[in-house]
């Protein structure tokens, strides 16, 4: 599996636009139900940038259905690092 940073960023940007709602995976940019696409989604999920329901269908690769950007995903996209950066400042 190849990590596709452009695709990952596009997914996060779209999810940021609909936050706090979730979104069907099939509505995400570039959606294709294959290992490459799903691998990038699971990568984002494992890093805590998105959340979603994991499903397994016989004969198909593992998948996510409804996905939502997390607070860490929002902070990742924030130019200032988000609240995580602000709250971690030592005074």
PyMOL Python script that loads the backbone (N, CA, C, O; Angstrom):
from pymol import cmd

cmd.read_pdbstr("""\
ATOM      1  N   UNK A   1       0.838  -1.178   0.000  1.00  0.00           N
ATOM      2  CA  UNK A   1       0.000   0.000   0.000  1.00  0.00           C
ATOM      3  C   UNK A   1       0.883   1.240   0.000  1.00  0.00           C
ATOM      4  O   UNK A   1       1.891   1.298   0.704  1.00  0.00           O
ATOM      5  N   UNK A   2       0.497   2.221  -0.789  1.00  0.00           N
ATOM      6  CA  UNK A   2       1.234   3.478  -0.869  1.00  0.00           C
ATOM      7  C   UNK A   2       0.438   4.553  -0.136  1.00  0.00           C
ATOM      8  O   UNK A   2      -0.761   4.713  -0.364  1.00  0.00           O
ATOM      9  N   UNK A   3       1.115   5.287   0.746  1.00  0.00           N
ATOM     10  CA  UNK A   3       0.471   6.398   1.432  1.00  0.00           C
ATOM     11  C   UNK A   3       0.343   7.566   0.460  1.00  0.00           C
ATOM     12  O   UNK A   3       1.325   7.999  -0.143  1.00  0.00           O
ATOM     13  N   UNK A   4      -0.868   8.062   0.319  1.00  0.00           N
ATOM     14  CA  UNK A   4      -1.165   9.138  -0.623  1.00  0.00           C
ATOM     15  C   UNK A   4      -1.504  10.391   0.184  1.00  0.00           C
ATOM     16  O   UNK A   4      -2.649  10.585   0.593  1.00  0.00           O
ATOM     17  N   UNK A   5      -0.496  11.240   0.408  1.00  0.00           N
ATOM     18  CA  UNK A   5      -0.687  12.433   1.244  1.00  0.00           C
ATOM     19  C   UNK A   5      -1.709  13.402   0.648  1.00  0.00           C
ATOM     20  O   UNK A   5      -2.464  14.036   1.386  1.00  0.00           O
ATOM     21  N   UNK A   6      -1.739  13.519  -0.668  1.00  0.00           N
ATOM     22  CA  UNK A   6      -2.707  14.416  -1.307  1.00  0.00           C
ATOM     23  C   UNK A   6      -4.128  13.932  -1.032  1.00  0.00           C
ATOM     24  O   UNK A   6      -4.993  14.723  -0.658  1.00  0.00           O
ATOM     25  N   UNK A   7      -4.367  12.646  -1.215  1.00  0.00           N
ATOM     26  CA  UNK A   7      -5.680  12.069  -0.939  1.00  0.00           C
ATOM     27  C   UNK A   7      -6.045  12.230   0.530  1.00  0.00           C
ATOM     28  O   UNK A   7      -7.175  12.600   0.849  1.00  0.00           O
ATOM     29  N   UNK A   8      -5.110  11.958   1.420  1.00  0.00           N
ATOM     30  CA  UNK A   8      -5.372  12.085   2.853  1.00  0.00           C
ATOM     31  C   UNK A   8      -5.784  13.508   3.204  1.00  0.00           C
ATOM     32  O   UNK A   8      -6.726  13.710   3.971  1.00  0.00           O
ATOM     33  N   UNK A   9      -5.087  14.493   2.651  1.00  0.00           N
ATOM     34  CA  UNK A   9      -5.399  15.894   2.917  1.00  0.00           C
ATOM     35  C   UNK A   9      -6.779  16.246   2.378  1.00  0.00           C
ATOM     36  O   UNK A   9      -7.548  16.937   3.046  1.00  0.00           O
ATOM     37  N   UNK A  10      -7.100  15.775   1.171  1.00  0.00           N
ATOM     38  CA  UNK A  10      -8.412  16.044   0.582  1.00  0.00           C
ATOM     39  C   UNK A  10      -9.526  15.465   1.450  1.00  0.00           C
ATOM     40  O   UNK A  10     -10.555  16.110   1.653  1.00  0.00           O
ATOM     41  N   UNK A  11      -9.327  14.270   1.954  1.00  0.00           N
ATOM     42  CA  UNK A  11     -10.325  13.632   2.821  1.00  0.00           C
ATOM     43  C   UNK A  11     -10.518  14.453   4.089  1.00  0.00           C
ATOM     44  O   UNK A  11     -11.652  14.717   4.489  1.00  0.00           O
ATOM     45  N   UNK A  12      -9.430  14.853   4.720  1.00  0.00           N
ATOM     46  CA  UNK A  12      -9.512  15.647   5.954  1.00  0.00           C
ATOM     47  C   UNK A  12     -10.196  16.989   5.701  1.00  0.00           C
ATOM     48  O   UNK A  12     -11.006  17.431   6.516  1.00  0.00           O
ATOM     49  N   UNK A  13      -9.881  17.639   4.589  1.00  0.00           N
ATOM     50  CA  UNK A  13     -10.490  18.934   4.272  1.00  0.00           C
ATOM     51  C   UNK A  13     -12.009  18.812   4.096  1.00  0.00           C
ATOM     52  O   UNK A  13     -12.760  19.650   4.594  1.00  0.00           O
ATOM     53  N   UNK A  14     -12.456  17.779   3.395  1.00  0.00           N
ATOM     54  CA  UNK A  14     -13.890  17.571   3.186  1.00  0.00           C
ATOM     55  C   UNK A  14     -14.578  17.283   4.515  1.00  0.00           C
ATOM     56  O   UNK A  14     -15.662  17.802   4.781  1.00  0.00           O
ATOM     57  N   UNK A  15     -13.955  16.463   5.341  1.00  0.00           N
ATOM     58  CA  UNK A  15     -14.552  16.139   6.641  1.00  0.00           C
ATOM     59  C   UNK A  15     -14.590  17.365   7.556  1.00  0.00           C
ATOM     60  O   UNK A  15     -15.508  17.510   8.362  1.00  0.00           O
ATOM     61  N   UNK A  16     -13.604  18.239   7.431  1.00  0.00           N
ATOM     62  CA  UNK A  16     -13.615  19.480   8.226  1.00  0.00           C
ATOM     63  C   UNK A  16     -14.810  20.341   7.835  1.00  0.00           C
ATOM     64  O   UNK A  16     -15.416  20.982   8.694  1.00  0.00           O
ATOM     65  N   UNK A  17     -15.154  20.363   6.562  1.00  0.00           N
ATOM     66  CA  UNK A  17     -16.274  21.192   6.087  1.00  0.00           C
ATOM     67  C   UNK A  17     -17.620  20.734   6.644  1.00  0.00           C
ATOM     68  O   UNK A  17     -18.519  21.557   6.819  1.00  0.00           O
ATOM     69  N   UNK A  18     -17.779  19.439   6.927  1.00  0.00           N
ATOM     70  CA  UNK A  18     -19.077  18.944   7.417  1.00  0.00           C
ATOM     71  C   UNK A  18     -19.083  18.737   8.937  1.00  0.00           C
ATOM     72  O   UNK A  18     -20.114  18.371   9.502  1.00  0.00           O
ATOM     73  N   UNK A  19     -17.949  18.965   9.600  1.00  0.00           N
ATOM     74  CA  UNK A  19     -17.854  18.774  11.051  1.00  0.00           C
ATOM     75  C   UNK A  19     -18.902  19.631  11.746  1.00  0.00           C
ATOM     76  O   UNK A  19     -19.062  20.789  11.359  1.00  0.00           O
ATOM     77  N   UNK A  20     -19.616  19.144  12.732  1.00  0.00           N
ATOM     78  CA  UNK A  20     -19.413  17.940  13.533  1.00  0.00           C
ATOM     79  C   UNK A  20     -20.127  16.703  13.003  1.00  0.00           C
ATOM     80  O   UNK A  20     -20.157  15.673  13.676  1.00  0.00           O
ATOM     81  N   UNK A  21     -20.702  16.793  11.807  1.00  0.00           N
ATOM     82  CA  UNK A  21     -21.398  15.630  11.250  1.00  0.00           C
ATOM     83  C   UNK A  21     -20.411  14.611  10.702  1.00  0.00           C
ATOM     84  O   UNK A  21     -19.239  14.912  10.476  1.00  0.00           O
ATOM     85  N   UNK A  22     -20.911  13.405  10.494  1.00  0.00           N
ATOM     86  CA  UNK A  22     -20.098  12.392   9.830  1.00  0.00           C
ATOM     87  C   UNK A  22     -20.507  12.340   8.365  1.00  0.00           C
ATOM     88  O   UNK A  22     -21.399  13.068   7.928  1.00  0.00           O
ATOM     89  N   UNK A  23     -19.851  11.479   7.624  1.00  0.00           N
ATOM     90  CA  UNK A  23     -20.071  11.413   6.191  1.00  0.00           C
ATOM     91  C   UNK A  23     -19.904   9.977   5.717  1.00  0.00           C
ATOM     92  O   UNK A  23     -19.069   9.239   6.240  1.00  0.00           O
ATOM     93  N   UNK A  24     -20.694   9.583   4.731  1.00  0.00           N
ATOM     94  CA  UNK A  24     -20.518   8.268   4.140  1.00  0.00           C
ATOM     95  C   UNK A  24     -19.189   8.226   3.397  1.00  0.00           C
ATOM     96  O   UNK A  24     -18.827   9.178   2.706  1.00  0.00           O
ATOM     97  N   UNK A  25     -18.479   7.143   3.536  1.00  0.00           N
ATOM     98  CA  UNK A  25     -17.196   6.991   2.856  1.00  0.00           C
ATOM     99  C   UNK A  25     -17.363   7.161   1.350  1.00  0.00           C
ATOM    100  O   UNK A  25     -16.489   7.718   0.685  1.00  0.00           O
ATOM    101  N   UNK A  26     -18.472   6.687   0.816  1.00  0.00           N
ATOM    102  CA  UNK A  26     -18.693   6.766  -0.624  1.00  0.00           C
ATOM    103  C   UNK A  26     -18.808   8.203  -1.128  1.00  0.00           C
ATOM    104  O   UNK A  26     -18.743   8.437  -2.335  1.00  0.00           O
ATOM    105  N   UNK A  27     -18.977   9.169  -0.223  1.00  0.00           N
ATOM    106  CA  UNK A  27     -19.066  10.585  -0.600  1.00  0.00           C
ATOM    107  C   UNK A  27     -17.718  11.295  -0.524  1.00  0.00           C
ATOM    108  O   UNK A  27     -17.624  12.472  -0.872  1.00  0.00           O
ATOM    109  N   UNK A  28     -16.687  10.606  -0.081  1.00  0.00           N
ATOM    110  CA  UNK A  28     -15.366  11.219   0.057  1.00  0.00           C
ATOM    111  C   UNK A  28     -14.683  11.369  -1.292  1.00  0.00           C
ATOM    112  O   UNK A  28     -14.989  10.630  -2.228  1.00  0.00           O
ATOM    113  N   UNK A  29     -13.747  12.333  -1.405  1.00  0.00           N
ATOM    114  CA  UNK A  29     -13.059  12.549  -2.674  1.00  0.00           C
ATOM    115  C   UNK A  29     -12.295  11.308  -3.133  1.00  0.00           C
ATOM    116  O   UNK A  29     -11.633  10.640  -2.340  1.00  0.00           O
ATOM    117  N   UNK A  30     -12.401  11.020  -4.409  1.00  0.00           N
ATOM    118  CA  UNK A  30     -11.650   9.923  -5.000  1.00  0.00           C
ATOM    119  C   UNK A  30     -12.052   8.538  -4.554  1.00  0.00           C
ATOM    120  O   UNK A  30     -11.302   7.584  -4.757  1.00  0.00           O
ATOM    121  N   UNK A  31     -13.233   8.403  -3.944  1.00  0.00           N
ATOM    122  CA  UNK A  31     -13.625   7.113  -3.366  1.00  0.00           C
ATOM    123  C   UNK A  31     -13.555   5.969  -4.376  1.00  0.00           C
ATOM    124  O   UNK A  31     -14.110   6.043  -5.472  1.00  0.00           O
ATOM    125  N   UNK A  32     -12.864   4.927  -3.973  1.00  0.00           N
ATOM    126  CA  UNK A  32     -12.813   3.657  -4.688  1.00  0.00           C
ATOM    127  C   UNK A  32     -12.718   2.589  -3.609  1.00  0.00           C
ATOM    128  O   UNK A  32     -11.901   2.706  -2.695  1.00  0.00           O
ATOM    129  N   UNK A  33     -13.533   1.562  -3.701  1.00  0.00           N
ATOM    130  CA  UNK A  33     -13.471   0.518  -2.677  1.00  0.00           C
ATOM    131  C   UNK A  33     -12.354  -0.460  -3.034  1.00  0.00           C
ATOM    132  O   UNK A  33     -12.599  -1.535  -3.581  1.00  0.00           O
ATOM    133  N   UNK A  34     -11.134  -0.065  -2.715  1.00  0.00           N
ATOM    134  CA  UNK A  34      -9.992  -0.945  -2.935  1.00  0.00           C
ATOM    135  C   UNK A  34      -9.016  -0.813  -1.771  1.00  0.00           C
ATOM    136  O   UNK A  34      -9.164   0.071  -0.927  1.00  0.00           O
ATOM    137  N   UNK A  35      -8.031  -1.681  -1.727  1.00  0.00           N
ATOM    138  CA  UNK A  35      -7.076  -1.695  -0.618  1.00  0.00           C
ATOM    139  C   UNK A  35      -6.296  -0.396  -0.493  1.00  0.00           C
ATOM    140  O   UNK A  35      -6.014   0.054   0.617  1.00  0.00           O
ATOM    141  N   UNK A  36      -5.951   0.203  -1.610  1.00  0.00           N
ATOM    142  CA  UNK A  36      -5.181   1.447  -1.594  1.00  0.00           C
ATOM    143  C   UNK A  36      -5.968   2.557  -0.886  1.00  0.00           C
ATOM    144  O   UNK A  36      -5.452   3.206   0.024  1.00  0.00           O
ATOM    145  N   UNK A  37      -7.200   2.766  -1.305  1.00  0.00           N
ATOM    146  CA  UNK A  37      -8.026   3.820  -0.725  1.00  0.00           C
ATOM    147  C   UNK A  37      -8.320   3.527   0.750  1.00  0.00           C
ATOM    148  O   UNK A  37      -8.134   4.383   1.615  1.00  0.00           O
ATOM    149  N   UNK A  38      -8.782   2.300   1.019  1.00  0.00           N
ATOM    150  CA  UNK A  38      -9.118   1.941   2.394  1.00  0.00           C
ATOM    151  C   UNK A  38      -7.885   1.962   3.293  1.00  0.00           C
ATOM    152  O   UNK A  38      -7.980   2.323   4.466  1.00  0.00           O
ATOM    153  N   UNK A  39      -6.741   1.582   2.759  1.00  0.00           N
ATOM    154  CA  UNK A  39      -5.510   1.634   3.537  1.00  0.00           C
ATOM    155  C   UNK A  39      -5.207   3.045   4.002  1.00  0.00           C
ATOM    156  O   UNK A  39      -4.787   3.241   5.142  1.00  0.00           O
ATOM    157  N   UNK A  40      -5.414   4.035   3.137  1.00  0.00           N
ATOM    158  CA  UNK A  40      -5.186   5.424   3.521  1.00  0.00           C
ATOM    159  C   UNK A  40      -6.194   5.884   4.564  1.00  0.00           C
ATOM    160  O   UNK A  40      -5.842   6.644   5.466  1.00  0.00           O
ATOM    161  N   UNK A  41      -7.452   5.431   4.456  1.00  0.00           N
ATOM    162  CA  UNK A  41      -8.446   5.770   5.479  1.00  0.00           C
ATOM    163  C   UNK A  41      -8.077   5.171   6.835  1.00  0.00           C
ATOM    164  O   UNK A  41      -8.131   5.854   7.858  1.00  0.00           O
ATOM    165  N   UNK A  42      -7.704   3.901   6.836  1.00  0.00           N
ATOM    166  CA  UNK A  42      -7.342   3.265   8.098  1.00  0.00           C
ATOM    167  C   UNK A  42      -6.086   3.888   8.701  1.00  0.00           C
ATOM    168  O   UNK A  42      -5.957   3.968   9.923  1.00  0.00           O
ATOM    169  N   UNK A  43      -5.177   4.321   7.863  1.00  0.00           N
ATOM    170  CA  UNK A  43      -3.972   5.015   8.333  1.00  0.00           C
ATOM    171  C   UNK A  43      -4.375   6.288   9.096  1.00  0.00           C
ATOM    172  O   UNK A  43      -3.866   6.552  10.185  1.00  0.00           O
ATOM    173  N   UNK A  44      -5.291   7.069   8.514  1.00  0.00           N
ATOM    174  CA  UNK A  44      -5.768   8.279   9.194  1.00  0.00           C
ATOM    175  C   UNK A  44      -6.481   7.924  10.498  1.00  0.00           C
ATOM    176  O   UNK A  44      -6.333   8.613  11.507  1.00  0.00           O
ATOM    177  N   UNK A  45      -7.246   6.852  10.461  1.00  0.00           N
ATOM    178  CA  UNK A  45      -7.963   6.419  11.673  1.00  0.00           C
ATOM    179  C   UNK A  45      -6.988   5.972  12.762  1.00  0.00           C
ATOM    180  O   UNK A  45      -7.155   6.330  13.928  1.00  0.00           O
ATOM    181  N   UNK A  46      -5.982   5.202  12.392  1.00  0.00           N
ATOM    182  CA  UNK A  46      -5.014   4.710  13.379  1.00  0.00           C
ATOM    183  C   UNK A  46      -4.217   5.840  14.011  1.00  0.00           C
ATOM    184  O   UNK A  46      -3.740   5.706  15.138  1.00  0.00           O
ATOM    185  N   UNK A  47      -4.066   6.958  13.293  1.00  0.00           N
ATOM    186  CA  UNK A  47      -3.381   8.119  13.850  1.00  0.00           C
ATOM    187  C   UNK A  47      -4.338   9.037  14.604  1.00  0.00           C
ATOM    188  O   UNK A  47      -3.928  10.083  15.107  1.00  0.00           O
ATOM    189  N   UNK A  48      -5.613   8.650  14.684  1.00  0.00           N
ATOM    190  CA  UNK A  48      -6.589   9.422  15.450  1.00  0.00           C
ATOM    191  C   UNK A  48      -7.086  10.674  14.750  1.00  0.00           C
ATOM    192  O   UNK A  48      -7.675  11.542  15.394  1.00  0.00           O
ATOM    193  N   UNK A  49      -6.860  10.789  13.432  1.00  0.00           N
ATOM    194  CA  UNK A  49      -7.296  11.977  12.709  1.00  0.00           C
ATOM    195  C   UNK A  49      -8.735  11.868  12.213  1.00  0.00           C
ATOM    196  O   UNK A  49      -9.401  12.882  12.007  1.00  0.00           O
ATOM    197  N   UNK A  50      -9.214  10.637  12.022  1.00  0.00           N
ATOM    198  CA  UNK A  50     -10.622  10.402  11.688  1.00  0.00           C
ATOM    199  C   UNK A  50     -11.131   9.249  12.542  1.00  0.00           C
ATOM    200  O   UNK A  50     -10.357   8.497  13.134  1.00  0.00           O
ATOM    201  N   UNK A  51     -12.445   9.131  12.588  1.00  0.00           N
ATOM    202  CA  UNK A  51     -13.074   8.013  13.277  1.00  0.00           C
ATOM    203  C   UNK A  51     -14.158   7.478  12.351  1.00  0.00           C
ATOM    204  O   UNK A  51     -14.726   8.216  11.547  1.00  0.00           O
ATOM    205  N   UNK A  52     -14.431   6.198  12.475  1.00  0.00           N
ATOM    206  CA  UNK A  52     -15.463   5.604  11.635  1.00  0.00           C
ATOM    207  C   UNK A  52     -15.745   4.183  12.049  1.00  0.00           C
ATOM    208  O   UNK A  52     -14.994   3.581  12.818  1.00  0.00           O
ATOM    209  N   UNK A  53     -16.825   3.656  11.539  1.00  0.00           N
ATOM    210  CA  UNK A  53     -17.230   2.287  11.848  1.00  0.00           C
ATOM    211  C   UNK A  53     -16.560   1.316  10.881  1.00  0.00           C
ATOM    212  O   UNK A  53     -16.665   1.459   9.663  1.00  0.00           O
ATOM    213  N   UNK A  54     -15.880   0.345  11.436  1.00  0.00           N
ATOM    214  CA  UNK A  54     -15.137  -0.655  10.680  1.00  0.00           C
ATOM    215  C   UNK A  54     -16.069  -1.809  10.315  1.00  0.00           C
ATOM    216  O   UNK A  54     -16.741  -2.367  11.182  1.00  0.00           O
ATOM    217  N   UNK A  55     -16.108  -2.162   9.039  1.00  0.00           N
ATOM    218  CA  UNK A  55     -16.912  -3.313   8.628  1.00  0.00           C
ATOM    219  C   UNK A  55     -16.063  -4.255   7.778  1.00  0.00           C
ATOM    220  O   UNK A  55     -15.078  -3.853   7.158  1.00  0.00           O
ATOM    221  N   UNK A  56     -16.473  -5.507   7.772  1.00  0.00           N
ATOM    222  CA  UNK A  56     -15.840  -6.509   6.923  1.00  0.00           C
ATOM    223  C   UNK A  56     -16.927  -7.238   6.166  1.00  0.00           C
ATOM    224  O   UNK A  56     -17.865  -7.774   6.757  1.00  0.00           O
ATOM    225  N   UNK A  57     -16.793  -7.251   4.863  1.00  0.00           N
ATOM    226  CA  UNK A  57     -17.740  -7.963   4.015  1.00  0.00           C
ATOM    227  C   UNK A  57     -17.015  -9.130   3.365  1.00  0.00           C
ATOM    228  O   UNK A  57     -15.890  -8.969   2.892  1.00  0.00           O
ATOM    229  N   UNK A  58     -17.638 -10.298   3.334  1.00  0.00           N
ATOM    230  CA  UNK A  58     -16.993 -11.451   2.711  1.00  0.00           C
ATOM    231  C   UNK A  58     -16.576 -11.156   1.269  1.00  0.00           C
ATOM    232  O   UNK A  58     -17.361 -10.639   0.474  1.00  0.00           O
ATOM    233  N   UNK A  59     -15.345 -11.490   0.954  1.00  0.00           N
ATOM    234  CA  UNK A  59     -14.831 -11.308  -0.396  1.00  0.00           C
ATOM    235  C   UNK A  59     -14.399  -9.899  -0.744  1.00  0.00           C
ATOM    236  O   UNK A  59     -13.979  -9.646  -1.873  1.00  0.00           O
ATOM    237  N   UNK A  60     -14.493  -8.968   0.207  1.00  0.00           N
ATOM    238  CA  UNK A  60     -14.091  -7.581  -0.043  1.00  0.00           C
ATOM    239  C   UNK A  60     -13.044  -7.168   0.985  1.00  0.00           C
ATOM    240  O   UNK A  60     -12.915  -7.788   2.041  1.00  0.00           O
ATOM    241  N   UNK A  61     -12.296  -6.111   0.663  1.00  0.00           N
ATOM    242  CA  UNK A  61     -11.321  -5.618   1.638  1.00  0.00           C
ATOM    243  C   UNK A  61     -12.049  -4.919   2.785  1.00  0.00           C
ATOM    244  O   UNK A  61     -13.179  -4.458   2.627  1.00  0.00           O
ATOM    245  N   UNK A  62     -11.400  -4.848   3.917  1.00  0.00           N
ATOM    246  CA  UNK A  62     -11.925  -4.168   5.101  1.00  0.00           C
ATOM    247  C   UNK A  62     -12.310  -2.739   4.729  1.00  0.00           C
ATOM    248  O   UNK A  62     -11.693  -2.136   3.851  1.00  0.00           O
ATOM    249  N   UNK A  63     -13.316  -2.205   5.387  1.00  0.00           N
ATOM    250  CA  UNK A  63     -13.831  -0.902   5.004  1.00  0.00           C
ATOM    251  C   UNK A  63     -14.279  -0.095   6.220  1.00  0.00           C
ATOM    252  O   UNK A  63     -14.496  -0.641   7.302  1.00  0.00           O
ATOM    253  N   UNK A  64     -14.409   1.190   6.023  1.00  0.00           N
ATOM    254  CA  UNK A  64     -15.056   2.083   6.982  1.00  0.00           C
ATOM    255  C   UNK A  64     -16.354   2.550   6.341  1.00  0.00           C
ATOM    256  O   UNK A  64     -16.449   2.652   5.118  1.00  0.00           O
ATOM    257  N   UNK A  65     -17.359   2.835   7.175  1.00  0.00           N
ATOM    258  CA  UNK A  65     -18.585   3.373   6.584  1.00  0.00           C
ATOM    259  C   UNK A  65     -18.703   4.859   6.932  1.00  0.00           C
ATOM    260  O   UNK A  65     -18.154   5.684   6.202  1.00  0.00           O
ATOM    261  N   UNK A  66     -19.370   5.225   7.979  1.00  0.00           N
ATOM    262  CA  UNK A  66     -19.507   6.633   8.344  1.00  0.00           C
ATOM    263  C   UNK A  66     -18.202   7.112   8.970  1.00  0.00           C
ATOM    264  O   UNK A  66     -17.690   6.490   9.900  1.00  0.00           O
ATOM    265  N   UNK A  67     -17.667   8.220   8.459  1.00  0.00           N
ATOM    266  CA  UNK A  67     -16.411   8.756   8.989  1.00  0.00           C
ATOM    267  C   UNK A  67     -16.607  10.196   9.433  1.00  0.00           C
ATOM    268  O   UNK A  67     -17.458  10.918   8.916  1.00  0.00           O
ATOM    269  N   UNK A  68     -15.800  10.590  10.402  1.00  0.00           N
ATOM    270  CA  UNK A  68     -15.851  11.939  10.959  1.00  0.00           C
ATOM    271  C   UNK A  68     -14.436  12.358  11.317  1.00  0.00           C
ATOM    272  O   UNK A  68     -13.645  11.542  11.792  1.00  0.00           O
ATOM    273  N   UNK A  69     -14.114  13.622  11.094  1.00  0.00           N
ATOM    274  CA  UNK A  69     -12.822  14.129  11.518  1.00  0.00           C
ATOM    275  C   UNK A  69     -12.835  14.277  13.038  1.00  0.00           C
ATOM    276  O   UNK A  69     -13.863  14.623  13.621  1.00  0.00           O
ATOM    277  N   UNK A  70     -11.714  14.019  13.669  1.00  0.00           N
ATOM    278  CA  UNK A  70     -11.596  14.138  15.123  1.00  0.00           C
ATOM    279  C   UNK A  70     -10.984  15.491  15.492  1.00  0.00           C
ATOM    280  O   UNK A  70     -10.588  16.261  14.617  1.00  0.00           O
ATOM    281  N   UNK A  71     -10.913  15.768  16.786  1.00  0.00           N
ATOM    282  CA  UNK A  71     -10.265  16.996  17.249  1.00  0.00           C
ATOM    283  C   UNK A  71      -8.811  17.020  16.811  1.00  0.00           C
ATOM    284  O   UNK A  71      -8.285  18.077  16.463  1.00  0.00           O
ATOM    285  N   UNK A  72      -8.157  15.867  16.824  1.00  0.00           N
ATOM    286  CA  UNK A  72      -6.763  15.812  16.381  1.00  0.00           C
ATOM    287  C   UNK A  72      -6.642  16.077  14.887  1.00  0.00           C
ATOM    288  O   UNK A  72      -5.670  16.683  14.436  1.00  0.00           O
ATOM    289  N   UNK A  73      -7.629  15.623  14.119  1.00  0.00           N
ATOM    290  CA  UNK A  73      -7.642  15.909  12.683  1.00  0.00           C
ATOM    291  C   UNK A  73      -7.825  17.394  12.421  1.00  0.00           C
ATOM    292  O   UNK A  73      -7.167  17.960  11.549  1.00  0.00           O
ATOM    293  N   UNK A  74      -8.717  18.027  13.175  1.00  0.00           N
ATOM    294  CA  UNK A  74      -8.915  19.466  13.040  1.00  0.00           C
ATOM    295  C   UNK A  74      -7.654  20.231  13.425  1.00  0.00           C
ATOM    296  O   UNK A  74      -7.260  21.171  12.736  1.00  0.00           O
ATOM    297  N   UNK A  75      -7.021  19.827  14.528  1.00  0.00           N
ATOM    298  CA  UNK A  75      -5.782  20.483  14.956  1.00  0.00           C
ATOM    299  C   UNK A  75      -4.664  20.273  13.934  1.00  0.00           C
ATOM    300  O   UNK A  75      -3.863  21.178  13.700  1.00  0.00           O
ATOM    301  N   UNK A  76      -4.605  19.094  13.328  1.00  0.00           N
ATOM    302  CA  UNK A  76      -3.604  18.805  12.309  1.00  0.00           C
ATOM    303  C   UNK A  76      -3.728  19.785  11.142  1.00  0.00           C
ATOM    304  O   UNK A  76      -2.720  20.236  10.599  1.00  0.00           O
ATOM    305  N   UNK A  77      -4.962  20.113  10.758  1.00  0.00           N
ATOM    306  CA  UNK A  77      -5.189  21.029   9.642  1.00  0.00           C
ATOM    307  C   UNK A  77      -5.009  22.494  10.019  1.00  0.00           C
ATOM    308  O   UNK A  77      -4.787  23.333   9.147  1.00  0.00           O
ATOM    309  N   UNK A  78      -5.103  22.809  11.306  1.00  0.00           N
ATOM    310  CA  UNK A  78      -5.013  24.199  11.751  1.00  0.00           C
ATOM    311  C   UNK A  78      -3.592  24.732  11.540  1.00  0.00           C
ATOM    312  O   UNK A  78      -2.612  24.062  11.866  1.00  0.00           O
ATOM    313  N   UNK A  79      -3.498  25.929  10.998  1.00  0.00           N
ATOM    314  CA  UNK A  79      -2.181  26.526  10.742  1.00  0.00           C
ATOM    315  C   UNK A  79      -1.385  26.755  12.025  1.00  0.00           C
ATOM    316  O   UNK A  79      -0.154  26.715  12.011  1.00  0.00           O
ATOM    317  N   UNK A  80      -2.088  26.994  13.131  1.00  0.00           N
ATOM    318  CA  UNK A  80      -1.394  27.240  14.397  1.00  0.00           C
ATOM    319  C   UNK A  80      -1.246  25.979  15.249  1.00  0.00           C
ATOM    320  O   UNK A  80      -0.798  26.057  16.393  1.00  0.00           O
ATOM    321  N   UNK A  81      -1.612  24.834  14.709  1.00  0.00           N
ATOM    322  CA  UNK A  81      -1.515  23.589  15.462  1.00  0.00           C
ATOM    323  C   UNK A  81      -2.730  23.301  16.317  1.00  0.00           C
ATOM    324  O   UNK A  81      -2.801  22.254  16.960  1.00  0.00           O
ATOM    325  N   UNK A  82      -3.688  24.217  16.335  1.00  0.00           N
ATOM    326  CA  UNK A  82      -4.928  24.004  17.070  1.00  0.00           C
ATOM    327  C   UNK A  82      -4.779  24.114  18.572  1.00  0.00           C
ATOM    328  O   UNK A  82      -3.745  24.542  19.084  1.00  0.00           O
ATOM    329  N   UNK A  83      -5.832  23.718  19.268  1.00  0.00           N
ATOM    330  CA  UNK A  83      -5.850  23.817  20.724  1.00  0.00           C
ATOM    331  C   UNK A  83      -4.807  22.934  21.388  1.00  0.00           C
ATOM    332  O   UNK A  83      -4.298  23.283  22.452  1.00  0.00           O
ATOM    333  N   UNK A  84      -4.477  21.794  20.781  1.00  0.00           N
ATOM    334  CA  UNK A  84      -3.439  20.945  21.375  1.00  0.00           C
ATOM    335  C   UNK A  84      -2.144  21.721  21.575  1.00  0.00           C
ATOM    336  O   UNK A  84      -1.510  21.606  22.623  1.00  0.00           O
ATOM    337  N   UNK A  85      -1.751  22.501  20.592  1.00  0.00           N
ATOM    338  CA  UNK A  85      -0.521  23.288  20.685  1.00  0.00           C
ATOM    339  C   UNK A  85      -0.661  24.368  21.759  1.00  0.00           C
ATOM    340  O   UNK A  85       0.246  24.568  22.567  1.00  0.00           O
ATOM    341  N   UNK A  86      -1.790  25.055  21.764  1.00  0.00           N
ATOM    342  CA  UNK A  86      -2.015  26.124  22.733  1.00  0.00           C
ATOM    343  C   UNK A  86      -2.030  25.587  24.156  1.00  0.00           C
ATOM    344  O   UNK A  86      -1.428  26.185  25.048  1.00  0.00           O
ATOM    345  N   UNK A  87      -2.706  24.471  24.380  1.00  0.00           N
ATOM    346  CA  UNK A  87      -2.827  23.910  25.720  1.00  0.00           C
ATOM    347  C   UNK A  87      -1.532  23.292  26.227  1.00  0.00           C
ATOM    348  O   UNK A  87      -1.354  23.143  27.436  1.00  0.00           O
ATOM    349  N   UNK A  88      -0.627  22.929  25.324  1.00  0.00           N
ATOM    350  CA  UNK A  88       0.630  22.309  25.737  1.00  0.00           C
ATOM    351  C   UNK A  88       1.739  23.313  26.020  1.00  0.00           C
ATOM    352  O   UNK A  88       2.846  22.922  26.388  1.00  0.00           O
ATOM    353  N   UNK A  89       1.459  24.587  25.853  1.00  0.00           N
ATOM    354  CA  UNK A  89       2.469  25.614  26.106  1.00  0.00           C
ATOM    355  C   UNK A  89       2.765  25.694  27.589  1.00  0.00           C
ATOM    356  O   UNK A  89       1.853  25.835  28.404  1.00  0.00           O
ATOM    357  N   UNK A  90       4.063  25.602  27.948  1.00  0.00           N
ATOM    358  CA  UNK A  90       4.470  25.744  29.347  1.00  0.00           C
ATOM    359  C   UNK A  90       4.579  27.222  29.698  1.00  0.00           C
ATOM    360  O   UNK A  90       5.164  28.014  28.959  1.00  0.00           O
ATOM    361  N   UNK A  91       3.995  27.576  30.856  1.00  0.00           N
ATOM    362  CA  UNK A  91       4.080  28.955  31.295  1.00  0.00           C
ATOM    363  C   UNK A  91       4.932  29.084  32.515  1.00  0.00           C
ATOM    364  O   UNK A  91       5.114  30.189  33.027  1.00  0.00           O
TER     365      UNK A  91
END
""", "prot")
cmd.dss("prot")
cmd.show_as("cartoon", "prot")
cmd.util.cbc("prot")
cmd.orient("prot")
